[in-house]
């Protein structure tokens, strides 16, 4: 898998995962919506840690900086 999630994107995903998990575990958000937020938190954390987002690949997006090659 080629990485397609950049550093800033990873930080945002981790922060969102923390917020979503905190909302769920403090019972601020409950029920079906709470479970959806918890699943999103897991997905955001996993894609941030792996550095690959399947939706980015599907739509051809890439937030990684372009690596310069020496010539």
C-alpha positions, 0 to 999 in steps of 0.5 A: 500500500502506498501511503496517501495520508500526510502528516497534517491529515494524520494529526486531524484524524487522531484528534477527531478519533480522540474527540469521538471516543471521548464523546461516546465513553462519557455518554454525551452521545449515545445510541446508534449515533454514538456507535457510529461515532465510535466506529468512525473514531476507530477508522480514523485512528487506523487510517492515521496509524497505517497512513493509507485511506481507501477512500482517498485511493478510490477518489485519487486523493493524496495528502502526502507531500511529493518526494523530490528525486535526485537527478 
